[in-house]
Amino acid sequence: MTTKDARAFVDTNVLLRAMMPQMALHKQAEALVQKMWTDDVELWISRQVVREYLVQATHPNTFTPPLTIEQVLEQLETIQSLFRVADETRAVTAQLLTLLKTYPTRGKQVHDANIVATMLVYNINTLLTINVDDMKRFADKIKLIPLLNTVK
């Protein structure tokens, strides 16, 4: 993936691990993100990923103790300077509704479908994720790069 116009979407689970040294797979996630940048891949997240990052970073089941809002807001400033951020537009919602008619999706899986909808609207064809099992239903629309396959 070394074309000039290459784009990849970074799922929340990879972004968290790349940004948080205390998380399992931190070095692998950080290396994957760095490799994408080295290969001139434009990396994207969405407003959904920003919200999910806030939830996870401040949740006591993710970190003990959880990060403060001030700490997370500081991290998000850095994140938003490093990654392109896709807005959730009317076109994204329309694409989401189309995907929901085509792919069996329910409950929390709607969040996954929304990521794919965002990717399609923003012409992003590659997803960096740990969540391969839930995302593979969309494999005819996007390419999956699973973090766990990059672990040496």
DANOR-V66254 format. One record per run of one state. SS is the DSSP state (A for helix, B for strand, O for the rest). FROM is the first residue (numbers start at 0). TO is the last residue. If there is no record, write none. Layout:
ss:SS from:FROM to:TO
ss:SS from:FROM to:TO
This chain:
ss:O from:0 to:5
ss:B from:6 to:9
ss:O from:10 to:10
ss:A from:11 to:18
ss:O from:19 to:24
ss:A from:25 to:37
ss:O from:38 to:40
ss:B from:41 to:45
ss:A from:46 to:56
ss:O from:57 to:67
ss:A from:68 to:81
ss:O from:82 to:82
ss:B from:83 to:85
ss:O from:86 to:88
ss:A from:89 to:101
ss:O from:102 to:107
ss:A from:108 to:120
ss:O from:121 to:124
ss:B from:125 to:128
ss:O from:129 to:130
ss:A from:131 to:137
ss:O from:138 to:141
ss:B from:142 to:145
ss:A from:146 to:149
ss:O from:150 to:151
